């Protein structure tokens, strides 16, 4: 009888038990961190920003500081910025990175308008020295993890926004301006409308629809690069449905805060156009997109099926807000 074989077998069995136990513990820890890191960041309250400011804040302060704080929220939330992580568990997460990307797109759009419109009195006036570098900083690819690292560039963008904000606060600096005009607000809302329209279409495509090709409608002389069929089937790939949902949720989360901030800085314009109520209604429509999700996963049943379709619900809120924004743009055009 070989007595040496028994201790060797025992050692191997203990080794496998230890490895299995360690693997299970590691898996549990990854699940815990995944749950914690999936927590959505807290929103920025423009009223709090006004209270923090000693005295009456200058026009533009609330909007610029809100954009900076929303960007910081993406960088400093639970788990930090996750989109460019290459290590587990965040490398296996897709919902929160999609959420981050949705918010980031809104940040890019409003910074673009700040640079090209709101900070400039006319089309041929000089652009702000900080904003011209802030825009490209936020346009670094959201998954870039080295050379340059996305977080570092986005933090640089935040710092540049704060530089612009500080100069707005300086009464002696008459060169730095935030022009709260109807045409500037309209320029931003044009971008917002296109973003919401695209998100609504992608969300609605969770169930797949066949639609008429209206790309060249209403213009008999219009042309396009390649021909398309009269009927087009639009359907979001099954593996991307929940990503589109979380992108839309992150996008509307950021947009709500920017709209609330813009309400403060453009209040006189909105009152003059009798548009303040319409503006607030848009915010209310978008706030419905941030309601608590009680389902453990995003469900996308058929339109009138047994299971709910979270994408269609989200799309309905976004579509209503987008329709109101289109009406508001027309209202702002009038003298």
N, C-alpha and C positions, 0 to 999 in steps of 0.2 A: 504494500500500500504506500502511495506517494504522499507523505505528509506535507511536502513543500508546495504541492499544487493547491491545497486548501487555502493557505494564507494568501497566495497569489490571486486566487479567484475572489477572495474576500476584498482584497485591495482594489481589484478592478471594479467590483460591485459598488464599493464605497465611492470610488472615483466617479462612476456614472451617476450615482445618487446625488453626489455633491454638484456635479455639472448640471444635472436636471433641476435641482433646487435653485442653483444660481441663475439658470435660464428663466425659470418661472418668476423669481424675484425681479430680475431685470425686466421681464415683460410687464409685470405689474407696475413697476416704477415708470416705465415708458408710457403705459396707459394713463397713469395718474398725471404725469407731466403733460401728456397730450390733452387731457381734460382741462387742466389748469391753464395751459397756454392757449386754449381755444376761447378763453374768456374775452369778450368784446371790451374795448377800452371805454372809459367814461367820456361822455361828451363835454365840450367846452360851453360854458354858459356866458354869453356876451354881457349879461347884466352883472355878473361877478367881475368881469374885466372892467366895467365902468366904475364899480364900487371900489376896486383896487386902485384906480387912478385918483390921485389927489386933485380935485377940481374937475373942470369940464374937459374931457379928452378931445383932442383935435379931430377933425373929420378924417376918417381913414384909419384911425388908431385901432378901433375895434375889429375891423375887417382884417387888417394886416396881422394883428396879434392873434386873432382866431386861427388864421391859416398857419401861423408858426406853431401854435399849440397843438393843432390837429396833427401836423407833421411830427411833432415831438411825441404825441400819443402813440403813433405807430412805432416809433423807435424805442420808447420806454415802457410800453405796456407789459403785461405778464408774459415772460418768455422773450421779450424784445422783438426785434424785427425778424420774421421767420422766412420770408420768401426766398432768401439766398442761402439758407442754411444747407450744409451738405452732410450733416451728422444726424443720427437718429436722436430723438423721435421726430424732430421737426421735418426731416427730409421725407418722411412718410405722410406728413400732413398736407392737405390741399385746401381745406376750407378756409383757414385763417390766412394763408398766403393769397387766396383769391379775394378775400375781404380786404386785405392790405392793398392789393392792386387796384380794386375799385375805388378806395379812398384816395390812392395816389393819383389816379387819373383826374379826379376832381381838383386835387391840389395843383397839378400841372396846368389845368385849364385856367384856374383863377390867377395863378402866377403869370401865365402868358398874357392875360388881359391886363393885369397890373402893369406889366412891363410895356405893352404895346399901346394901351389905351388910357387907363385910369391915371397913370402917373405923368401923362403927356398932354399938354394943352392943345396941340395941333399935330397933324400927321408929319410935319417936318421939324417938330421940336425934338430936342435931344432926349434920349432915353435915360432913365435913372441909372447911375453908376453901379448900384448894388443889384438892382433887379435884372440887369442885363447878364449878370453872372448867376443869379438865383435860378432863372429859368432853365439853363442847361444843367445846373446841378441836380434839379429834380427830374430831369429827363434821362438820367443814367438808367440803364436797364435794371428793372427791379430785382432780377435774379443775379446780378453781378456780385460776386463774393470776393474778388481780388482784382487789383490793378484796373480801375479803382474799385474800392469796396462801396456798395450801395449806401450803407448806413452813414459812412463818412461823408459822402457827397450830399446826402439828404440833410445831414446835420449842418453842412456848409451852407446849404440853401436856407435853413432856418436862421442861421447866424446873419446871412445877408438880408433876409426879411426884417430881422430885428434892427439891423443897421439902417434900413429905410424907415422903419418905425421910429427909431430914435431921432432921426432928422426931421420927421414930421412933428415930433414933440417939441422941437427947438423953434421958438417964435422968431429967432434971429435968422433962421435959414429960410429964405424966401424962394430958393431954387427948388427945394423938394416939396412936391405937392401931391395931393390925392384929389382928383377932380370928380366930385360926386354929381355927375350929370346924367341925364336920361339916356343919352346916346352911349355912354360908357356902360351903364347898367344893361342896356340892350345888347351890347356886344358880348357881355358875359352870358346873358340869358340865351343868346343864339347857340353858344357852345353847349350850355346845359341842356337845351332842348334836344340837340343832336345826340348827346350822350344818353339821355333818358329814352329817346326814341329807339336807339340801337339796343339798349338793354331790354326794353319792352318786347321788341321783336324776337330777341334771342330767348327770352323767358317763355314767350308764347309758343315758340317752336319746340318746346319740350314734348308736346304731343304730336307734332308734325302736321303741317297744313299745306294744302295746295292753293296757290294764289295766282291771280293774273299778274303778268309781267307789266308793271306800270312805270318802268324806269324812264321811258321816253314819252310819257303821257303829257298832253297839253302843250306840246311843242312840235309842230310838224316838221321843222327843219333840224331837229336834234339828231345826233348820231352817237354811236358808241363803238368801242374798239372791236368787240366781237359780238356776233349775233347770239341771241338767247331764244329759248322756246316761249310760246305764248303763255304757257302755264308752268309755274316754277314750284317745286316741292321744297319746303323749308323745314328742316328738322335738326335740332341740336343733338349731337351724338350722345348716346346713353351715358357714357363715362364722364361727360362734361356738364351734365344737367345741374348737379349740385354745385359745381364750381361757378357756373353762371349765376345761380341763386345767391351765393355768398359774395360774389363780385358786386351784384346789384345791391345787396344789403350794406356792404362797405361803402359803395359809392353814395347811396342815399344818406348813410350816417354822416359822412363828411359834408354833403351838400346841405343838409338841414342846418348844420352849424354855420356854414358860410352864408346861407340865406338869412338866418337870424342876425348875424353880424351886419350884413348888407342893409338889413332893415333899419338898423341904428344909424348907419352912415348916409344912407340915401333916403332917410325919412322925409325930408323936406320935398324931395323930388316926387316921392310916392304920394304924399299928401296933395301936392300941386296937381298931380294927374288923377287924383281921386282913386288911386290904385292900392292904397295901403291894405284894405280889406282883402282884395284879390291876392295880394302878396302873402298875407297871413294864411289864407286858405290853401295856398300851395304848400306852405310849411306843414299845415295840419294833414294834408293828404300824404305827404312824405313821412310824417311821423308814424303813420299806420304801418309803414314797412319795418319799423323797429320794435314791433310788439314781440313779446316773449314767444319763442318757438317751443311748444310743449312736446312735440314729437322728438324721439331720440335720433331721427334721421330725416332728411328732406325726402318727402314722398311726392311722387309725380304720377298719379293715376291718370286715367283717361278723363276727358272733359266732364262727363256726367256719370263717371264710374263710381264704384263702391269706395275706393280710396280717394283721399284728398289730393289735390295738385297744388303744392306750395308755390311752384313757379308761376302758375296762372293767377294765383292770389296776389303775389308780388307784382306781376305784370299789370294787373288791374289798377293797383294803387299808383304805380309809376305812370301809366297811361293817363289817368285822370290828372295827375300833377303836370304832366307834359302838355296836355290840352290847355290847362289853365295858364301855363307859361307862354304858350303860343298866343293866347288871347292877351296876356299882359304885354308881350312884345308889341303887338299891334296898338295897344293902348298907349304905350310909351312913345310911339311914333307921332302921335297927334300933338299938335301944339297946345 
